[in-house]
Amino acid sequence: MKDMQAHLEKLRVEAEECELISKLATNPTERTVCQAGGPPPGAS
C-alpha cells in the first residue's frame, strides 16, 4: 500500500510541474501541448 501511495504522490508532483510549465510557456502552441500532456513539438 505504501508503494501505491508513493506512486500517487509522484504523479501529483509531476502533474503540478506540468501545470507550472504550461503556465510559463509563452508560445500558444506549446502551451496547448503542455496542457494536453503531450510531447513538445519536434520531440522524437
Secondary structure as GFF3:
##gff-version 3
##sequence-region A 1 44
A	DSSP	alpha_helix	2	24	.	.	.	ID=ss1
A	DSSP	alpha_helix	28	36	.	.	.	ID=ss2
###
